[in-house]
Each structure stands twice: as structure tokens, then as C-alpha cells.
Amino acid sequence: VQLQASGGGLVQAGGSLRLSCAASGRTFSSYRMGWFRQAPGKEREFVAAISRGGSRMDYADSVKGRFTISRDNAKNTMYLQMNNLKPEDTAVYYCAANLGANFYYTGIQDYEYSYWGQGTQVTVSS
């Protein structure tokens, strides 16, 4: 599967952005999906993940209550709605995918994902 992330940009603190991750192929519903981010000088970190069917979502503590992950299997697309953005959310955001045998499993470690998009920059000004 090939992944294309989009939707990043520059926003003021307190603002919102919605990231999209479009996937190629006809078996999108077979993949569990995730978002990770990497800020300058820092390691890549988990943001959110969603199971194959979309029934289970997991979030990093730092984004709980502000970010919402979702997917539309009919459109082969995953989303990340980001509200109340903070300067510390500034990073390159990557979408990731991996085939999921378990319908309800998500995966919060980057080594659990085999496919990665190119990243989209999110910058939050104070």
C-alpha cells in the first residue's frame, strides 16, 4: 500500500487542522492505521491509531481530548482532526499502515507498521 498524507499547515495556538492520509489499493480495510509525529531534534512519537474496522482508537496522552482519529474505508482514507492545537504539537506528521490480522487491534509502536507516508508539516504558532 502507498500512503499520501496531506492537510498540514501553519495555524495559531487554539486553532484546528484536519490531516488526511489517502491509501492506494483495494484492501484498505485490511490495514490498521496510525499517526506518528516527529519534532525537530526529537524522536518520532505515537499520536493515534485506529483498528481495521474503526471500532477501536488509541491516543497518546498528550493529545487525548483534542485529537480524533477516524477512517473511511469506502474512500481509502484516514483522518486526524486536531483541535485546540498547541505549539508543542509542531512536528512533521506521518501516517502509517500495517496489515492487521486482529480486527480490533491498533498498534502504538512505530515498529508495528510497515508502510509509511511522506509526512506533512504542522506548525503551531504561539
N, C-alpha and C positions, 0 to 999 in steps of 0.2 A: 504494500500500500504506500502511496505517496501522500504527504501531508503539506498543506499550504496554510500558514497562519496569516491572519490579517486583522486590521482593526485597531492597531496601536496608534499612539499619537501623544501629543502634549496636552495636558489638562491641569487645571488648578486643583489644589487640595480641596477635597469635598466634592469634586466632580465625579463623573461616571464615564466609563468606556465599555464597549462590548467587543470582545475578541471573538473571532471565528476561526475555525480550523476545518478546511474542506479536504475531504479524503477522496482519493481515486479508487476505482474498483467497484465491484458489485457486492462485496461481502462486508460492508462497514459494520453491520450489526454483529459480526463475529469478533469484533475487536473491543476490548476495553480501552478507555481513553484517559488521558491525563494532561494536566497543565503543570509546567515547571517554570521557574524563572531564575535568572542569574543577573545579579547586580555587579557593577564593576568592582573587581578585587575580591569578590566573594564566590563561594562555591554555588553550584546550581542547587536549588531547593524545590521541594514539592509545594505545589499550590492547591491543586484539587484533582480529583479523579472520579470517574463515573463508570459504572458497570456496563456490560454489553447492552442490556435492555433499558438501562437508565433508571433502574429502581433503587440503586444504591449509589450514594455520593459520599465522598470523604473530603475533608478540608484541612489545611494547615490551621493551627490555632490562630495564627496571625491574620487570617482572612475570614474566619468564621463570622457569620452575621453581616458581612459586607459583600462577599463574592458568591455568585451562584453558577454552578456548572450545569450544563444541560446538553442534550443531543437530539438531533432529528435524524433518525435512521433512514427516513424516506429521502432526505436531502443529502445524506452522507456528510453531515456537518455537525461539529461540536461547537459549543459556545461557552464563553466565560463572561458573565455580566459582573462588572466591577463597579461598586458604588462606594461613596464616601472614601475616595482614594486619598492616600497619604503619601507624603514624599518618600517614605521608606518602601513604597510599592514600586518605585522606579527600578526598572530592570528590563532585560530582554526576556520576553515570554515565549516559551516553546510548547508546542503541542506534541503529544507522543501517543503511540498506539502499540498494542500487542494483542495477538490472538488470545482469546480467553476461553478456556475450557469450562470454567465455572461461570455460570450465568450471572452470579451475584457478586463476584469478586472485583475489586477495583485495582489495587496496587499503588503504594505510595512511595516506592523506592525507584530511583531512575533506572537502576539495573534491571528492573522488571519490564522495561519497554525496549522493543527492538527497532521501532520506526520513529523518526523524529522529523518535525518540520523545521523550517529555516529560521524561525524566530521573528517576533515583531516587537519593536521598541515601545515601551510605555514610559513616559516621563511625567512625573507629577511635581508641579512647582508649588512652593510654599507661599 
